[in-house]
Amino acid sequence: MMFFYVGVAGAMGAIARYVIGYIFFSQSVFPFATLCVNLIGCFALAFITSRSMFSEQLKVAVGTGFLGSFTTFSAFSVETVRLFHDGNTILAFVYIGVSVVGGSLMSNIGWKKEVSR
């Protein structure tokens, strides 16, 4: 049954990824859509996996299924190469920097912080 949940969540994540790119960022030279979904995905995955209130089944379905298809390292890589190829070297480095630093920051924000007493 878990395969079904991962598959359904994966389909929903892929559709959400496409819709965000199509509606909000379809005419941009800079790959804002991939950057946005990857930053959102970093936060969401850290948030879900660091909390015990979510069942392991939900973590797998959402983490592997939805977020696995919603975020995309391959698109990030190809878009970076395309920026370099098109002569947008500064934008390529900005994209790399914001993706890596921003993704780490979003994961840190999403990660459960323990309250010290």
N, C-alpha and C positions, 0 to 999 in steps of 0.2 A: 504494500500500500504506500510505503514511503516513496517509492519510485514515481508513483502517480502524483503525489503531492509536489515533489521536486519538479516534475514535468509541467504541471499546471502552473506552479509559481514561476518556473522558467519562462513559459510562454507569456505570462503577464509581465514579467520583467523586460522581456525583449520588446513587447508592444509599447510599454511605458518609455523605454529608451528611444524607440523610433519616434513616438509622438512628441517627446520633448525636443528632439532635434528638428523635426518637421515644423512644429508650430513656432518655436521660439528662436531657432538659430539657423534656419535653412539658407540664409543669404550672407552669412558671415565668412570672411576669409579666415579668421581665427577660429579654431575648433572649440567654441564655447560649450556646445552640447556635450561632448565627451568629457570636457573638464568638469562641468556641472554634475553630470551623473556619477563620475568617479569620486568627486568630493562628497556628494550626498551618500554614495555607497560606502565610502570609508567610515563616515559617521555612523550610518545605519548598522553596518556589520559590527563595529566595535560596540555600539549601544546594545544590540541584541545578544551578542555572544558574551558580554561581560555581566549580564544580569541573570540571576537565578530564577526570576519570576517567569521566564519563558521556558517552555519544555524543550527538551533536546530535539524532539520531532519538529517543532516550530523553528528552532534555530537552523536545522538542516534544510527544511523547506524554503525558508526565507533566505538564509545565507547562501546556500548552494544553488537553489532554484532561482528565486527572484533576483537577488543581488548578483549572482553569478552571471546572469544574462543581461542584467541592467547595466552593470559596469563593464568596461572593456579595455584591457591592456593592449590588445591587438590594434584597436582603432587609435589609441593614443600613439602607438609606435608608428603606424602608417601615416597618421596626420603630422607627426613630427618630421618624418622623412619628407613628406610633401612640402612642408614649410621650408625646409632646407633646400629642396629641389627647386622650388619657386623663387628662391633668393630672399626669403623672409627669415634670415638667420637670427635676427634679434627676437622676432616673434617666436621662433622655434625654441630658443633658450628660455624665454619668458614662460612658454608653455611647459617646458620640462621643469623649471624651477617651481612654478606655481603648483603643478601637479604633484611633485614629490613633497615639497614642504607643506602645501595645502592639504594633501592627503594625510600626511602624518599628523598635522594639527587637528584635522577633522576627526581622525581616529582617536586622538588624545581627548578631544572634547566629548566624544561619544562614550569613551571607556568609563566604566563605573568607578567613581571615586569613593574610597572608603572614608567614613567619618571617624576621625580619631577622637577619643574621649579622654 
